[in-house]
Amino acid sequence: MASRLRGDVIKLYKNLLYLGREYPKGADYFRDRLKKAFMKNRDVKDPEKIRELIARGEFVIKELEALYYLRKYRAMKQRYYEEDSTK
């Protein structure tokens, strides 16, 4: 059970690290903050608390994906639609 949770935590860290490459403030900024967050909770041993932290991390992944999709949408909109100066 503990090895499965450990694998889930490592997978979460790798996913977040991958998503952080395109973070608006830079990959180095994101990587430092990510490492601090994981190091802060490294002593947690309770499996239920670990599951809660993993769920929070998955929520952060969804938020990052939404941020990136929004940025992509805005860039596409800016390319293909002219701004209406009469509004």
C-alpha beads as a LAMMPS data file, in Angstrom:
LAMMPS data file: protein, C-alpha beads

87 atoms
86 bonds

1 atom types
1 bond types

-500.0 500.0 xlo xhi
-500.0 500.0 ylo yhi
-500.0 500.0 zlo zhi

Masses

1 110.0

Atoms # bond

1 1 1 0.000 0.000 0.000
2 1 1 2.745 2.446 0.939
3 1 1 4.690 1.669 -2.234
4 1 1 1.581 2.399 -4.318
5 1 1 1.157 5.771 -2.620
6 1 1 4.839 6.469 -3.138
7 1 1 4.431 5.705 -6.835
8 1 1 1.407 7.987 -7.028
9 1 1 3.342 10.821 -5.376
10 1 1 6.271 10.395 -7.764
11 1 1 3.908 10.307 -10.745
12 1 1 2.188 13.473 -9.505
13 1 1 5.533 15.225 -9.081
14 1 1 6.638 14.268 -12.586
15 1 1 3.334 15.397 -14.104
16 1 1 3.525 18.738 -12.332
17 1 1 7.157 19.162 -13.327
18 1 1 6.221 18.494 -16.941
19 1 1 3.334 20.967 -16.857
20 1 1 5.519 23.574 -15.193
21 1 1 7.702 23.930 -18.278
22 1 1 5.235 26.425 -19.761
23 1 1 4.387 28.283 -16.549
24 1 1 4.022 32.048 -17.184
25 1 1 6.601 33.039 -14.552
26 1 1 9.098 30.518 -15.882
27 1 1 9.996 26.884 -15.403
28 1 1 12.658 27.622 -12.779
29 1 1 10.182 29.557 -10.629
30 1 1 7.636 26.741 -10.892
31 1 1 10.201 24.025 -10.172
32 1 1 11.410 25.810 -7.031
33 1 1 7.875 26.275 -5.721
34 1 1 7.002 22.660 -6.554
35 1 1 10.029 21.337 -4.716
36 1 1 9.250 23.475 -1.653
37 1 1 5.661 22.197 -1.590
38 1 1 6.730 18.558 -1.794
39 1 1 9.541 18.985 0.736
40 1 1 7.149 20.669 3.176
41 1 1 4.988 17.535 3.207
42 1 1 7.724 14.912 3.008
43 1 1 7.263 13.801 6.622
44 1 1 3.568 12.970 6.230
45 1 1 3.058 9.267 6.989
46 1 1 -0.723 9.004 7.298
47 1 1 -2.076 7.317 4.117
48 1 1 -5.332 9.290 4.260
49 1 1 -3.479 12.603 4.484
50 1 1 -1.240 11.541 1.588
51 1 1 -4.345 10.799 -0.501
52 1 1 -5.707 14.264 0.325
53 1 1 -2.431 15.869 -0.743
54 1 1 -2.433 13.849 -3.979
55 1 1 -6.008 15.001 -4.651
56 1 1 -4.914 18.614 -4.105
57 1 1 -2.041 18.061 -6.532
58 1 1 -4.416 16.668 -9.151
59 1 1 -6.592 19.748 -8.688
60 1 1 -3.531 21.921 -9.334
61 1 1 -2.895 19.947 -12.535
62 1 1 -6.435 20.690 -13.715
63 1 1 -5.990 24.377 -12.893
64 1 1 -2.709 24.523 -14.812
65 1 1 -4.281 22.829 -17.808
66 1 1 -7.142 25.338 -17.726
67 1 1 -4.616 28.193 -17.546
68 1 1 -2.755 26.861 -20.569
69 1 1 -5.937 26.293 -22.590
70 1 1 -7.065 29.827 -21.803
71 1 1 -3.715 31.235 -22.884
72 1 1 -3.886 29.221 -26.095
73 1 1 -7.459 30.403 -26.748
74 1 1 -6.506 34.034 -26.209
75 1 1 -3.531 33.735 -28.553
76 1 1 -5.679 32.147 -31.263
77 1 1 -8.392 34.746 -30.816
78 1 1 -5.853 37.529 -31.080
79 1 1 -4.458 36.045 -34.307
80 1 1 -7.719 35.410 -36.085
81 1 1 -10.062 38.157 -34.928
82 1 1 -9.565 41.842 -35.237
83 1 1 -10.304 44.000 -32.237
84 1 1 -13.425 46.038 -32.718
85 1 1 -12.464 49.583 -31.737
86 1 1 -16.077 50.803 -31.769
87 1 1 -17.003 48.935 -28.584

Bonds

1 1 1 2
2 1 2 3
3 1 3 4
4 1 4 5
5 1 5 6
6 1 6 7
7 1 7 8
8 1 8 9
9 1 9 10
10 1 10 11
11 1 11 12
12 1 12 13
13 1 13 14
14 1 14 15
15 1 15 16
16 1 16 17
17 1 17 18
18 1 18 19
19 1 19 20
20 1 20 21
21 1 21 22
22 1 22 23
23 1 23 24
24 1 24 25
25 1 25 26
26 1 26 27
27 1 27 28
28 1 28 29
29 1 29 30
30 1 30 31
31 1 31 32
32 1 32 33
33 1 33 34
34 1 34 35
35 1 35 36
36 1 36 37
37 1 37 38
38 1 38 39
39 1 39 40
40 1 40 41
41 1 41 42
42 1 42 43
43 1 43 44
44 1 44 45
45 1 45 46
46 1 46 47
47 1 47 48
48 1 48 49
49 1 49 50
50 1 50 51
51 1 51 52
52 1 52 53
53 1 53 54
54 1 54 55
55 1 55 56
56 1 56 57
57 1 57 58
58 1 58 59
59 1 59 60
60 1 60 61
61 1 61 62
62 1 62 63
63 1 63 64
64 1 64 65
65 1 65 66
66 1 66 67
67 1 67 68
68 1 68 69
69 1 69 70
70 1 70 71
71 1 71 72
72 1 72 73
73 1 73 74
74 1 74 75
75 1 75 76
76 1 76 77
77 1 77 78
78 1 78 79
79 1 79 80
80 1 80 81
81 1 81 82
82 1 82 83
83 1 83 84
84 1 84 85
85 1 85 86
86 1 86 87
